[in-house]
């Protein structure tokens, strides 16, 4: 639309040089054109309104210039409907006007603009409806999340009260620790393992997390890793294998939190395997597990 108006501006602004109306109208036209050039579009429109009443002989030109002003993109008071009415009046009332052909062209352009504006407005309305729907869905999801968290807190509180966790399942490949209560999943945790996690631990210093079935057989509240629950590695099978290999099977395999002084790492600790063979969770998580899993809890560690 801006390109159209700019293409027609020479015709409009050159009108004074080829002025065919009364000399009394020439000066007001020059004043209106000057206001337009200065960017004072509202004042220019007011001047043209006066010209319509004072100089009816040049009304076709006045209407044309008003139409251009009303449709000019930089005019903050632009009004495409008023512009269309100006050009339509020229076509209807001034069939012999030199501005008729350009007015017809402008009518076509403005009708296209109106159609595009209508389409854009409809699409914008549809977008607004979709945004509102998304916002409602987000609020519903947030509400459901809050209810789930509240339910989880109730379940965990009940489990702590009853001491009902009877099994811990560690899945090394999935980096996941799961608490079970009477065969039902209570909660999952992301974990980090030993620095060389693939395969069963066979000896001291191999940085492997063992595989097999063990139990929690102790805990250390003064651990260098916040809290720690001791796993009963090595068992008889582990010791026998170590004897056959002529190695020390090692020990001190724990489920523990983050090393003291590094709690700020939080959940990011599980992005890599950093222990010497233990199973690591966050400090908040080990505190929770410590309350839920009494000594004697079965610990099954799978590859």
C-alpha positions in Angstrom: 0.0 0.0 0.0 2.9 2.4 0.8 4.3 1.7 -2.7 1.0 2.5 -4.3 0.7 5.8 -2.5 4.3 6.8 -3.2 3.8 6.1 -6.9 0.8 8.4 -7.0 2.5 11.2 -4.9 4.1 12.9 -7.9 0.7 13.3 -9.5 -0.7 14.7 -6.3 2.1 17.0 -5.4 2.6 18.2 -8.9 -1.0 19.2 -9.1 -0.3 22.8 -8.1 2.2 23.3 -11.0 -0.5 22.3 -13.5 -3.4 23.9 -11.6 -6.5 24.5 -13.7 -8.9 25.8 -11.0 -9.4 29.3 -9.9 -6.5 31.3 -8.6 -8.2 31.7 -5.3 -8.0 27.9 -4.8 -4.3 27.6 -5.8 -2.9 29.0 -2.6 -5.0 26.8 -0.3 -3.9 23.8 -2.4 -0.3 24.8 -2.0 -0.8 25.2 1.8 -2.4 21.7 2.0 0.4 20.2 -0.1 2.9 21.9 2.2 1.3 20.4 5.3 1.4 17.0 3.6 5.1 17.3 2.8 5.8 18.4 6.4 4.0 15.3 7.7 1.2 17.2 9.3 -1.4 14.9 7.8 -4.4 15.8 10.0 -4.0 19.6 9.3 -3.7 18.8 5.5 -7.0 16.8 5.7 -8.7 19.7 7.5 -7.5 22.1 4.7 -8.9 19.8 2.0 -12.2 19.6 3.8 -12.4 23.4 3.6 -11.5 23.3 -0.1 -14.4 20.9 -0.8 -16.9 23.5 0.4 -15.1 26.6 -0.9 -14.1 25.5 -4.4 -16.5 22.9 -5.7 -15.1 23.2 -9.2 -11.9 21.3 -8.1 -13.7 18.8 -5.9 -12.4 15.8 -7.9 -8.8 16.8 -7.3 -9.6 17.5 -3.6 -11.3 14.2 -3.2 -8.4 12.4 -4.9 -5.7 14.0 -2.6 -7.9 13.3 0.4 -8.1 9.7 -0.7 -4.3 9.5 -1.0 -3.9 11.0 2.4 -6.4 8.7 4.1 -4.6 5.7 2.6 -1.1 6.9 3.1 0.8 4.3 5.3 2.7 6.9 7.3 -0.4 8.8 8.2 -1.3 7.8 11.8 -4.9 9.0 11.1 -5.2 6.8 8.0 -8.6 5.4 7.2 -8.9 3.0 4.3 -12.7 3.2 4.3 -12.7 7.0 4.0 -10.1 6.7 1.3 -12.3 4.2 -0.6 -15.3 6.6 -0.3 -13.3 9.5 -1.8 -12.2 7.5 -4.8 -15.7 6.0 -5.3 -17.2 9.5 -5.3 -14.8 10.6 -8.0 -15.7 7.6 -10.2 -19.5 8.1 -9.6 -19.8 12.0 -9.7 -16.9 13.0 -12.0 -16.9 10.6 -15.0 -14.8 13.0 -17.1 -12.2 13.7 -14.4 -8.5 13.3 -15.0 -8.4 11.5 -11.7 -11.0 8.9 -12.6 -8.6 6.2 -13.9 -6.2 6.5 -11.0 -9.2 6.5 -8.6 -10.4 3.2 -10.1 -6.9 1.7 -9.6 -6.9 2.9 -6.0 -10.4 1.3 -5.4 -9.0 -2.0 -6.6 -6.0 -1.8 -4.4 -8.0 -0.7 -1.3 -10.4 -3.5 -1.8 -7.5 -5.9 -1.8 -6.2 -4.3 1.3 -9.6 -4.6 3.0 -9.7 -8.3 2.1 -6.2 -8.9 3.5 -6.9 -6.9 6.6 -10.1 -8.9 7.1 -8.2 -12.2 6.7 -5.4 -11.0 9.0 -8.0 -9.9 11.6 -9.7 -13.3 11.4 -6.4 -15.1 11.8 -5.4 -12.9 14.7 -8.7 -13.7 16.4 -8.1 -17.4 15.9 -4.6 -17.0 17.3 -6.0 -15.2 20.3 -8.5 -18.0 20.9 -5.7 -20.6 20.6 -3.5 -18.7 23.0 -6.3 -18.5 25.5 -6.9 -22.2 25.1 -3.2 -22.9 25.6 -3.2 -20.7 28.7 -6.2 -22.6 30.1 -4.5 -26.0 29.3 -1.3 -24.8 31.0 -3.3 -23.8 34.1 -5.0 -27.2 34.1 -1.7 -29.0 33.8 -0.3 -26.8 36.6 -3.3 -27.6 38.8 -2.9 -31.4 38.0 0.8 -31.2 38.8 0.1 -29.5 42.1 -2.5 -32.2 43.0 0.0 -34.9 42.0 2.7 -33.4 44.2 0.3 -33.1 47.1 -0.7 -36.8 46.6 3.0 -37.8 46.4 3.7 -36.0 49.6 0.8 -37.9 51.3 2.0 -41.2 49.9 5.6 -40.5 51.0 4.5 -39.3 54.4 2.5 -42.5 54.8 5.4 -44.6 53.6 7.8 -42.9 56.1 5.3 -43.5 58.9 5.0 -47.1 58.1 8.6 -47.7 57.0 7.1 -49.6 54.1 9.9 -49.6 51.5 11.0 -53.2 51.2 13.0 -53.2 48.0 15.3 -50.8 46.1 15.8 -51.6 42.4 18.9 -50.1 40.7 18.9 -50.3 36.9 22.4 -49.3 35.8 21.7 -49.0 32.1 18.7 -46.7 32.7 20.5 -44.8 35.5 17.4 -45.2 37.6 16.8 -46.1 41.3 13.2 -47.2 42.2 11.7 -47.7 45.6 9.1 -50.5 46.0 6.6 -50.9 48.7 4.7 -54.3 48.7 5.4 -54.7 45.0 4.2 -51.3 44.0 6.5 -48.5 42.7 6.7 -45.7 45.2 9.2 -43.3 43.5 12.0 -43.1 40.9 15.3 -41.3 41.1 18.0 -40.4 38.5 21.4 -41.7 39.6 25.1 -41.5 38.8 27.3 -44.6 39.0 30.9 -45.6 39.2 33.2 -44.1 36.5 33.4 -47.4 34.7 29.8 -48.6 35.1 29.5 -51.4 32.6 29.9 -54.9 34.1 30.0 -56.3 37.6 32.5 -55.1 40.2 35.3 -57.6 40.7 38.0 -55.8 42.6 39.0 -52.8 44.6 39.6 -49.7 42.5 37.9 -50.8 39.3 35.3 -48.0 39.6 32.5 -50.4 38.8 29.1 -50.5 40.5 28.3 -54.1 41.5 25.4 -56.2 40.1 23.3 -58.7 42.1 21.1 -58.8 45.1 22.2 -57.2 48.4 20.6 -55.5 51.4 21.0 -52.2 53.2 23.2 -53.2 56.2 24.2 -49.9 57.7 24.2 -46.1 57.3 26.5 -43.2 58.0 25.0 -39.9 58.9 28.5 -38.3 59.0 29.4 -39.4 55.5 31.6 -37.2 53.3 28.8 -37.6 50.8 26.0 -36.1 52.9 24.4 -39.3 53.9 25.1 -42.9 52.9 23.4 -46.2 53.1 25.8 -49.2 53.0 25.1 -52.0 50.6 26.2 -55.5 51.6 28.8 -55.9 48.9 30.8 -58.1 48.8 28.6 -61.1 49.4 29.8 -64.7 49.5 29.7 -65.0 45.7 31.7 -61.8 45.2 34.3 -63.0 47.7 34.6 -66.4 46.0 35.1 -64.8 42.6 37.7 -62.4 44.0 39.7 -65.3 45.5 39.6 -67.2 42.2 41.0 -64.1 40.5 43.5 -63.4 43.3 42.2 -59.9 43.9 40.7 -57.8 46.7 36.9 -57.5 46.0 36.8 -54.1 47.6 33.8 -52.7 49.6 32.2 -49.6 50.9 29.6 -49.5 48.2 27.0 -47.0 49.2 23.9 -45.2 48.1 24.8 -41.6 48.9 24.3 -37.9 48.2 26.6 -35.4 46.7 30.1 -34.8 48.1 30.1 -32.3 51.0 30.6 -28.7 49.7 29.2 -29.5 46.3 25.4 -29.7 47.0 24.9 -26.7 44.7 25.4 -29.1 41.7 21.9 -30.6 42.5 20.3 -32.8 39.8 23.0 -31.9 37.3 25.3 -34.4 39.1 23.5 -37.2 37.3 24.7 -36.0 33.9 27.9 -38.1 34.3 29.1 -41.1 36.3 31.4 -39.8 38.9 31.5 -42.2 41.9 34.1 -44.9 42.7 31.4 -47.6 42.3 28.7 -46.2 44.5 25.2 -45.1 43.6 24.6 -41.3 43.9 21.5 -39.2 44.2 20.9 -35.6 45.3 21.2 -34.6 49.0 17.4 -34.1 49.2 16.8 -37.5 47.7 19.2 -39.4 50.0 17.5 -37.8 52.9 14.2 -39.1 51.6 15.5 -42.6 50.9 17.2 -42.7 54.3 13.8 -42.2 56.0 12.0 -44.7 53.8 14.5 -47.6 53.6 15.3 -49.4 56.9 18.3 -51.7 57.3 17.5 -55.0 55.8 15.9 -53.5 52.7 16.6 -55.6 49.6 18.8 -53.8 47.0 18.7 -55.5 43.5 21.2 -54.0 41.1 20.7 -54.9 37.4 23.0 -54.2 34.5 
